[in-house]
Each structure stands twice: as C-alpha cells, then as structure tokens.
Amino acid sequence: MPKDLPPGPVNEVADNISLPADLPPGEYTLSVAVVGATTEEPVIKLGIAGRSQDGWYALSKLTVILNTILNHPASTQTNNEQSSAMK
C-alpha cells in the first residue's frame, strides 16, 4: 500500500474508458481530478501525493499499440501527457 494514503479502508475500482478510434499509438498518462460542473479545471485538491502543476494526478501509464492498450503500473508523470476522455 502506498505510504501517502490516509488511514482507512482501500476500495479497489475497476472500470473501462473509451479512447478515440484515431488515437495515435504511443505512451500516454492516465490522470484524474475532481472538476467543476461547467469546466474541466480541477476544483478540489485530493489528499494524495502526485498533484501536477495543472491540478491533475497521474494514476498510470497507458501504451496504445495498434488499437490495443497495455496498462502499466502507476509511475511518475511525463511531459508526454495527452488528452483523453478522462482529461
């Protein structure tokens, strides 16, 4: 368990996201944030480490290869962030 998690139960979440069919192959960073109702700007700071300058939190890296996604373990954020349905 990561050291920066507050005490309490951990709830694992499994979900699917849809990526654009024309998304070019490459490595992407999956990031999350709590955004406002009328904007995609983060409005709440989460109680975890890893907040980027734009307010988003990197969760994982995704590698898109010929319409296939490989999920990598959580790692540090790179300058190669790309937009997706989550960001």
BAFI-3210 file (N, C-alpha, C; in Angstrom, 3 decimals, decimal comma, padded with zeros to 6 digits):
// residues 87
n [1|2|3|4|5|6|7|8|9|10|11|12|13|14|15|16|17|18|19|20|21|22|23|24|25|26|27|28|29|30|31|32|33|34|35|36|37|38|39|40|41|42|43|44|45|46|47|48|49|50|51|52|53|54|55|56|57|58|59|60|61|62|63|64|65|66|67|68|69|70|71|72|73|74|75|76|77|78|79|80|81|82|83|84|85|86|87]
n.u [000,846|000,587|002,576|001,528|-001,206|-004,127|-005,142|-007,417|-010,022|-009,272|-010,612|-010,920|-011,232|-012,564|-012,794|-013,859|-012,567|-013,223|-011,351|-010,491|-010,990|-009,131|-006,836|-003,430|-000,813|001,268|002,758|000,843|-000,342|-002,509|-004,591|-006,305|-008,847|-010,913|-013,357|-014,994|-018,547|-019,059|-016,700|-013,486|-011,497|-009,550|-011,038|-010,789|-008,357|-006,859|-006,302|-003,750|-000,386|001,416|000,256|000,044|001,255|-000,933|-003,025|-003,974|-003,801|-001,514|-002,200|-001,546|000,343|-000,396|-000,008|-000,589|-001,015|-001,491|-004,427|-004,641|-004,489|-002,107|-001,784|000,235|001,994|001,397|003,245|005,714|004,773|005,015|006,346|004,947|002,179|-001,102|-004,329|-007,375|-010,488|-010,656|-009,184]
n.v [-001,177|002,246|004,762|007,319|007,222|007,998|006,775|003,978|002,087|000,588|000,937|-000,897|-000,103|-000,986|-000,199|000,809|002,715|004,699|005,251|007,532|006,323|007,098|007,622|008,145|005,637|005,229|006,348|007,219|009,218|008,401|010,397|011,823|013,976|016,020|017,780|020,919|021,594|022,925|023,112|021,778|022,127|021,356|021,407|020,629|019,740|016,664|014,326|013,142|012,371|013,628|015,565|017,425|020,442|021,436|020,560|017,970|014,416|011,916|008,582|006,220|004,742|004,383|002,373|002,655|000,502|-000,196|-000,052|-001,374|-001,507|-001,365|-001,712|-000,075|-000,271|002,236|005,202|007,840|011,076|012,194|014,434|013,917|013,975|013,332|014,252|012,662|010,896|011,067|013,254]
n.w [000,000|-000,849|000,807|001,093|001,428|003,295|006,583|006,781|005,060|001,865|-001,289|-004,094|-007,494|-010,562|-013,914|-017,211|-019,921|-022,790|-025,649|-028,271|-031,598|-033,471|-032,062|-031,869|-031,876|-028,981|-025,845|-023,063|-020,317|-017,774|-016,033|-013,194|-011,797|-009,699|-011,118|-011,992|-012,414|-014,784|-016,122|-017,100|-015,359|-012,494|-009,265|-006,675|-004,302|-003,958|-001,267|-001,649|-002,702|-005,574|-007,185|-010,123|-011,753|-013,136|-011,630|-011,895|-011,178|-011,743|-012,550|-013,893|-016,575|-020,010|-022,850|-026,173|-028,771|-031,979|-031,757|-029,305|-025,782|-023,271|-019,863|-017,575|-014,430|-011,883|-012,272|-012,438|-013,648|-017,050|-019,561|-021,791|-021,704|-022,775|-023,976|-023,044|-022,702|-019,949|-019,291]
ca.u [000,000|001,404|002,754|000,823|-002,646|-004,579|-005,616|-008,786|-010,141|-008,940|-011,627|-010,415|-012,222|-012,253|-013,685|-013,400|-012,650|-013,195|-010,396|-010,851|-010,505|-007,993|-005,759|-002,178|-000,039|002,240|002,590|000,004|-000,508|-003,891|-004,647|-007,651|-009,068|-012,309|-013,535|-016,224|-019,708|-019,093|-015,339|-012,619|-010,437|-009,667|-011,567|-010,519|-007,074|-007,038|-005,413|-002,695|000,781|001,482|-000,506|000,848|001,033|-002,266|-004,031|-004,337|-002,999|-001,188|-002,507|-000,941|000,737|-001,044|000,665|-001,530|-000,324|-002,429|-005,742|-004,561|-003,995|-001,410|-001,786|001,476|001,832|001,496|004,610|005,763|004,208|005,984|005,975|004,205|000,768|-002,037|-005,722|-008,258|-011,812|-010,500|-008,541]
ca.v [000,000|003,471|005,432|008,595|007,043|008,199|005,522|003,596|001,020|000,879|000,396|-001,084|000,231|-001,438|000,487|000,888|004,022|004,640|006,156|007,793|005,315|007,627|007,955|007,597|004,789|005,939|006,228|008,267|009,205|008,460|011,289|012,106|015,174|016,370|019,005|021,658|021,189|023,586|023,258|020,624|022,566|020,771|022,331|020,076|019,073|015,361|014,074|012,214|012,982|013,478|016,598|018,157|021,888|021,757|020,091|016,583|013,403|010,792|007,282|005,101|004,965|003,517|002,300|002,319|-000,165|-000,725|-000,165|-002,202|-000,733|-002,108|-000,930|-000,148|000,151|003,674|005,710|009,293|011,782|012,616|015,595|013,436|013,811|013,547|014,318|011,539|011,129|011,369|014,549]
ca.w [000,000|-000,878|002,084|001,165|001,630|004,673|007,184|006,462|004,066|000,469|-002,181|-005,443|-008,509|-011,916|-014,837|-018,596|-020,561|-024,247|-026,276|-029,675|-032,543|-034,227|-031,138|-032,398|-030,974|-028,155|-024,403|-022,509|-018,871|-017,308|-014,877|-012,695|-010,988|-009,448|-011,895|-011,788|-013,201|-016,092|-016,616|-016,896|-014,452|-011,155|-008,257|-005,345|-004,118|-003,325|-000,137|-002,052|-003,343|-007,020|-007,905|-011,102|-011,745|-013,653|-010,684|-012,159|-010,506|-012,625|-011,968|-014,597|-017,959|-020,989|-024,137|-027,241|-029,875|-032,968|-031,149|-028,111|-024,643|-022,232|-018,627|-016,822|-013,035|-011,658|-012,312|-012,417|-014,775|-018,045|-020,358|-022,943|-021,357|-023,871|-023,538|-023,322|-022,128|-018,547|-019,153]
c.u [000,894|001,426|001,922|-000,690|-003,012|-005,056|-007,065|-008,826|-009,774|-009,986|-011,060|-011,545|-011,725|-013,269|-013,079|-013,489|-012,586|-012,213|-010,816|-010,231|-009,265|-006,833|-004,460|-001,498|000,974|001,957|001,840|-000,047|-001,989|-003,903|-006,092|-007,657|-010,560|-012,499|-014,873|-017,334|-019,695|-017,703|-014,574|-011,419|-010,630|-010,112|-011,287|-009,131|-007,333|-006,009|-004,345|-001,541|000,662|000,701|000,425|000,504|-000,353|-003,384|-004,480|-003,359|-002,780|-001,456|-001,698|-000,484|-000,016|-000,215|-000,360|-000,714|-001,377|-003,789|-005,782|-003,973|-003,332|-001,346|-000,489|001,190|001,993|002,959|004,567|005,244|005,299|005,481|005,129|002,743|-000,086|-003,443|-006,456|-009,620|-011,731|-009,879|-008,624]
c.v [001,244|004,180|006,704|008,455|007,320|006,876|005,248|002,536|001,514|000,191|000,316|-000,829|-000,272|-000,794|000,433|002,327|003,818|005,674|006,380|006,750|005,792|008,062|007,333|006,673|005,623|005,707|007,449|008,131|009,338|009,264|011,527|013,406|015,292|017,738|019,660|021,196|021,768|023,752|021,955|020,991|021,918|021,809|021,863|019,448|017,766|015,176|013,049|012,991|012,836|014,497|017,341|019,641|022,264|021,206|018,659|015,647|012,219|009,478|006,155|005,555|003,962|003,539|001,834|001,760|-000,746|-001,059|-001,116|-001,365|-001,685|-001,218|-001,159|000,223|001,659|004,087|007,214|009,878|012,215|013,858|015,204|013,186|014,132|013,600|013,043|011,871|011,489|012,751|015,299]
c.w [000,000|000,466|002,218|001,316|003,075|005,255|006,798|005,382|002,664|-000,394|-003,590|-006,431|-009,857|-012,849|-016,229|-019,065|-022,065|-024,758|-027,717|-030,605|-033,305|-033,322|-031,645|-031,389|-030,206|-026,699|-023,888|-020,990|-018,557|-016,017|-014,479|-011,908|-010,729|-010,093|-011,588|-012,710|-014,609|-016,699|-016,405|-016,032|-013,085|-010,133|-006,829|-005,347|-003,379|-002,214|-000,451|-002,668|-004,856|-007,812|-008,850|-011,049|-012,244|-012,768|-010,877|-011,460|-011,453|-011,899|-012,584|-015,967|-018,830|-022,255|-025,156|-028,400|-030,806|-032,373|-029,945|-026,993|-023,661|-021,012|-017,878|-015,374|-012,912|-011,637|-012,367|-013,713|-015,743|-018,762|-021,550|-022,618|-022,572|-023,295|-023,894|-022,716|-020,660|-018,326|-020,451]
res [m|p|k|d|l|p|p|g|p|v|n|e|v|a|d|n|i|s|l|p|a|d|l|p|p|g|e|y|t|l|s|v|a|v|v|g|a|t|t|e|e|p|v|i|k|l|g|i|a|g|r|s|q|d|g|w|y|a|l|s|k|l|t|v|i|l|n|t|i|l|n|h|p|a|s|t|q|t|n|n|e|q|s|s|a|m|k]
***
